[in-house]
Amino acid sequence: MTFRMTLAAALLCGTSAVAAQTDLTIALQLEPPHLDPTSAAAGAIDSVLYSNVFEGLTRFMSDGTVVPGLAESWEISDDGLTYTFHLRDGVTFHDGTSMDGEDVKFSLDRARAEDSTNAQKALFGDIADVTVVDPLTVQVTLSQQNGSFLFNMAWGDAVIVAPESIDDIKTSPVGTGAFKYVQWVNGDRIDLVRNDAYWGDAPALEKATFKFISDPTAAFAAMMAQDIDAFAGFPAPENLPMFEADPRFQVLVGSTEGETILSTNNKMPPLDDVRVREAIAHAIDRQAIIDGAMFGLGTPIGTHFAPHNPDYVDLTGMSNYDPERAKALLAEAGHPDGFTTTLKLPPPSYARRGGEIIAAQLRAVGIQTEITNLEWAQWLEEVFRGKDFGLTIVSHTEPMDIGIYARPEYYFQYDNPAFQDLMKTLNATTDSAKRSELLAEAQTIISRDYVNGYLFQLAFPTVADARLEGLWQNAPTQATDLTGVRWID
């Protein structure tokens, strides 16, 4: 009898241990180049740190809505130029220092400074002044109305940082989020632990490890062996049916803000000729790329805008697959025998796999590509910052980011004053119907100018242990928010 009671107790303890699991290992394909979301364009930084470690005045939820973050409320002046933010009381950074209005001012002033390295500096372009009214109240005055201002403040590039920890932010990030940074084993993983002093609801997870697995075959093996608990943005879509048939796993397939494009250097001859860019667009068979590289996961696009957005305009017909039209345009532009350019590919599967397919499609109309595979840090240095490329493939995962086409210094170097004026009007417009009209016009302009080759909207497949809940299915921004994730029986 004693033996039976002991055994029963042991079994009960074992069951409780499983139910009370509080650690998680989740894999991503891309490793961040560093850990400062306010000074790089790499979405891989936000994939680890957004909401988990760093927070902004506002934040995105899994459905894309914008809700209060470090600001619990705000008022907007009648003229739409002054935003008065009321900060949450009792918020501290992970180093124990308080988060207050001075930190908000520091963060916004740093992001908009002349020497700012913020990759999305334009988000802060309309800020004329930031004033600390008291420790929990900050007034932000704009130079003109900006109907997207609260939306912009939810981006990972707008998180609140502290001057005390800014010097080491790239290697030792200190935020206000539900998890604290522990260590980064370069090439392997990043470890986080629960922030027991968090101002909001405590997460169920005590520890979280982000594991970096770039190779799709290795990703499949690690997930199948359950060496990892989940893989967000699983890079081998051809394997998803196997996981769907296995009761140990769940497969979540969501949408993203990721416009996947054949990005084109608009200032590099002969790509500076719109006829050449149009020829490239007509040489591309989008569906063949979606089927061949993504195994059917992806929605064709004809402009830089997410199809799930209510303001999306279907312009795929402007760049339909027509190789003969492509050849005629090349001849008209003075390249009857085609030309040669570079095709520089970052690590994601959509780029490496899609690049081979696109290279073959371009070759069929006479365009030869010299393919170079780059690691993410190389791509950022060579392509994004150095603008040393002809063509590249990348997914722009930032939310509703058509405004990048109004920045002639941006890496694809599109310079259209009419489009820039349109974006200024859009930013100053708050009427929703008028904004929809302007967004439709903006989508049409860049599609008509064939700025880039518009391929598909990136799907977001996640493979996870069947006992996990709270993972984001969709990706309204590039984030792996673990604040609501927990294990269930």
N, C-alpha and C positions, 0 to 999 in steps of 0.2 A: 504493500500500500504506500509506504514511504517512497519506494522507487517510482511508482506510478505518478505520485504527486510531484516529485522532482522532475520527472520527464515532462509532465504537463506544463510545469512552470518554465522549463527550458524552452519548450515549444512556443509558449506564450511570449517569452522574452524575444525569441527569434522572430516571431511575427511582428512584434512591436518594433524591432530594429529595422525591419524592412519598411514598415509603414512610416517610420520616423526618419527615413533617409533624408539628409539635408545637404548633400554635396552633389555637384553636377559637373560633368565634363562635356563641353559642347565644342564641336569643331567648326572651323571656318576655312575657306580655301585661301584667302589672302591674309598675310601678316602685315600689320601696320608698319610703315617706315619709321615712325616715332609715335609718341603718345600725346601730342598737342593738337586737338581738333581745331584750334583757332589759328593755325599757321600752315595748313597743308590741304591739298585737294583730295587726298586719299580717303575715300569712303571707308576703307578698312579700319581707320581710327575710330570713327563713329560706331562701326559694327561692334566694337568691344566696349567703348566707353560711354556712348550716348545713354543717358538716363541712369545707367549703372553707376558710373563714377562722377560724371559731370551733368549739371542741370542748367537750364536757362530760365529767363523770366517766364516764358511760356514753354509748352512742350507738345509734341505730337503724340496722339494715342494710336492704337493699332489700326483704327479705321480712318486715320488721316485728319481727324478733327484736332483743333488746337485748344488746349485747356490751360488753366493757370499752372505755373511751375513754382519758381521761387517767389514770384509775385502772386499773392493770393487774390488780388483784385486790382482794378485800375479804372480811372476815369479819363475820358477823352474830351477835350475842350470843344466848344461849339464850332470853332473854325477848323477843327480837325488837326491842329498843329501841335498841341501839347498833350502828352500822355503822362498821367500821374500814376505811378506804380506804388502800390502798398505791399511791402515785402513781408514775408512770413517772419514771425518773431521766434527767436530761439534757434535759428539755423546756424550750424557750425560747419566749418571745413573739417576735413579728415585729420588735420594737424591740431585741431582743438580751437583754432582761432574763430572768431565770430564772422558770419557773413552779414554785411550791412550795405547801406547805400554807397559807401566809399568804394566797396568792391565792384558794385554795379557800374559806377562811374569809371573806375579804372578799366574794367573790361570793355565797355563801349568806346571809351576814348582810345584805348589801345587798338581796338579793331578798326577804327576809322582814321587813325593817325596817318600822316603823310608817309611815314616809313613802315606802315603796317604790312605784314606778310600774310595777312588773312586771305585765304583763297577766294573768299566771297565778300571782299571788301565793299562791293556795290550794295550789299544788304544794308549797310550803315551810311550810305551816301547822302541820305536826306536828313541825317541828324545834324542839327545846327548847334545844339548845346545840351549838356547833361548836368543837372543841378541836384545836389543832395539837400533836400529840405530838412530832413532829420534822419537818424540812423535807419528808419524803416520806411522812408518815403523818398522817392526819386522822381524828378520831373525831366522828361525827355522832350525837347522842343525840336520840331522838324522845320526845315526850310520851305517845304511844300507838303501838301497832303499826300499820304501814301496809304492806299487801301490795303496793302499787304504787310503793314508794319508788324502787327502782332504775329502774323504768319512767319515773317522773317526772323523774329526773335526766338522762334522755336527751333531753328536750324542748329545743328551741332556746332557750326562756326560762331554761334552767338552765346555759347555757354558762359557762365560767370566764373571767373578765376580770381585768384588773390595775388596781390603784389608780393606777398611774403614767400610764395612758392613758385613764382613764375620762372625763375632762373633755371629750375630743374624740371620744368613741366614735361619736356620731351622724353624724359627717362623715369621720372617719379611723379606722376600726375596726382594732384591733390584737389579733390572736388568736394561737393556737398551731397553726393548721391547715396543710394542705399547700400552700395558696396565700396570698399576701400581697396586700393591697389596694394598688392603685396610684392610681386616680383615679375620680371619678364625674362624668361630663358630664351634668348634670341634664337630663332629658327625652330622653336618648339612650342612654347606656351606662354600665356599670361595668367597669373593667379590673382583672384580677388577674394576678399572675405567680407562677411556682413558687417555693415556699419551699425553698431549697437546704439550709437548716438543719433541715428537718423531722425529727422524731424517728422517724417511721414509714417505710413504703415510699414512695419518691419517686414522684410521679405522672408519667405519660408526657407530659402536656401541660406546655409551658413557659409558655404564655400562654393566658388565657381572657378572652373579652369577653362580657358579658351585655348583649344589645341589647333595648331595650324597644319593642315594637310592639303598640299597643293595638287598632288597627283590624283586624278579621278579613280584610278585602280586601287590606290592605297586607301582612298576614302571609302570605297565599297568594302574593302577587306576589314578596315577598322570598325566600320558600323556593323557588319555582319557578325564579327567576333565579339561585339559589344564591349570593345575596348573604350568606346566613347558612348555617351548617352544620347547624343543628338548631333545632327549636322545641319546647320542653317545654311541654305543656299547650296544644297547638295549638287556637286559638279558632274555627276554621271547620270543624266536623266534616263538613259537606256536601262538602268538597273532598278528604277522605281517599281516596275511591276513585281519584281522579286520581293521587295520589302512589303508591298501591299498584300501579297499572298502569305506573309509570315506574321502570325499573331503576336510575335514579340514586339512588332514595330507599328508605328502609325506614320502615314505619309500625308503631309499638308502641302497643298499646292496653292499658292496665293499669287497675287499680282504685286508689281513693284512700280516705283516711279522711274524705273530704269529704261530710258530710251537708248537702245543699242544702235550705234551709228557707225558707218564707215566715215570716220572723221577725215576731213580734207583740208590741207593747207592752202587756204584761199589766196595766199600771196606768192606761192611757189609756181613758176611756169612749168608746164602749161596748165596747171590746175587753177590758175588765176583767170582763165577763160571760162565763162559760164557754159559755153557750148561743150567744153571738155567735161565739166562737172555733170552736165545733163547726160552726156554720153555714158559716163560711169553709172549714173542712176539707172539708165535703160539697159545696161549690161548685166544688172544684178537681178537674179531670180530669188526674191525674198523667201518664198515658200521652200525652195530647195535648201536654203541655208537653215531655216527653222527645222525642216525635217532631217537634214543631214547632220547638223551640229547640235541641235537641241532636242532631237527625237520628237518633234511636233510641239514642244512647249514654247509658246511665244505667239504674240499677236502682231501681224504686219502693221507698220506705220508708214505714213508718207510725210511726216513732219515731226518736229521735236515737241511732242505733247502726248500725254498718257491717254490711251483710248478709254479708260474708265472715268476720265474727267468729263463732267457734263458739257464742258465747252470744247471738247475735242471735235475737230473737223477731219473727216476722212478724205485725205488727199493722195492716197496711194495711186490713184489713176494718173496723176501727173508724172509718175516715175515708174510706169508699168514695165514689165520685162519685155524688151523689144531690141534684140541684138542688131538687127538690120538698121534700125533707127540710130543706135549707138554708133555703128560704123559710118553712117552718113554724116552724123554730127562731127565725128573726128575728122573726116575728110574736109568738111566745111571749115573746120577750125585750123586746117593746114597740117593735119597729121593722118594722111590716108594710110600710112603703114603703122600707125599707133606710136607709142612712146614707152619709155621705161621710167618707173618711179619706185620709191621705197614703200614697203608695207611693214610697219613696225608693230609688233603684237605683244600686249601685256599678258600676264599669266592666265587669266580666267579661261575656262573651257570655251565659252562663247567666242572668244577672240582667237584662240589657237585653232580650234576646230573650224570655226567660221572663216578664218583667214585663208585656209587651204582651199575651201570651196569658192570663195570670192576671187582668189588668185586665178583659179581655173576659168571662172566666168569672164573675168577681165581679159585673160589670155585669148579667149575665143573671139574677142573683137579687136585684138591687136595690142592690148595694153599689157606690158610685161611688168611684173612686180618683183622686187628684190626683198624677200622676206627676212626679217630679223626678229627673233624671239627675245624679249626683254623681261627682266624681273621688274617688279613693281617700282622699286626705287629708281631703277634705270629709266623706266618709262616716264616717271615724273620729272626727272632731271633732263632727259634728252628730248622728249616730246612735249610734255606740258609746259615746262619752263623754257627749254631751249628752242622749241619750235623747229627742231631739226627732223623733219619728216615730210613725206608726201601724203601717205595715207596711214591710218591706224584704225583699229576697231576698239571701241570702248563703250561701256554702258554708263550713261549719266544718271545716277540714282538720286540726285537731289530733287526735292519736290518742286514741281511746277517752275522749272528753271529756264524757261524760254528767254528770260532777260539776259542770259549770257551772250545772246546774239547782238546785244547792244554794246558789247565791249570789244572794240576793235583790237585791243591788246591781248584778248583771250587767245588760247593756243591755236585755234583754227583760223584766226585773223580775218574774220568777216567784218567789213567796214561799209555799212550802209546808213548814211545820215538820216534817211527817211525812216528806217526801222528804229533808229535811236530816238528820234522824236516821238515815234509811236509809243515806245516804252515809257518815255517821260510822261506822256499823256495818260497812259494806263496807270502808272504809279500815283498820279494825282487824281484819279477817278475812283469814287466810292460807290457810284450807282451800279448795281449788279448787272442790269441789262446792258448798260453802256460798256461795262468791262467785258462782257461776253462778246460784244461786237468787235471790240478792239483786239481781243485774243484771237478771234477768228481771222481778222485781217493780218495779225502777226504771224499766225501759222501759215497763211497763204503766201506771204512775202518770202519767207525763208524756203518754202517748198518750191516756189517759182524761181528763186535764185539758185536752187540746187546747192545750197551751202555745204551740205554733207549728204552722204548716201544714207537715207533713213531705212533701217532694216526691220527691227521688231522691238516690241515691248517685252522686256525680260520677265519671264515667270520666276517665281520664287519657291522652289521645292525644298521642304524640310523633312528629313527622316529623323524620327525620334523613338525612344523607348515608349511602348504603349502606355506605360504608367505615368507619363509626364503630362501635365496640363499647364496652360497659361503661356505657352510659346506663341509668338506672333505668327499668324498665317500669312498675312500680307505685310508688305514692307513699304509703308508710306514715306519712310526715310530710311537711310541705311543704318539699321540699328538691330541689336540682338538684346532686346529689353528683357532682363531676367527678374525684374522686380515682382512680377506676378506669377512666376513659375514655381510649381511645387510637385512633389511626388504624391501619387494616390495609390490606394490598395489595388 
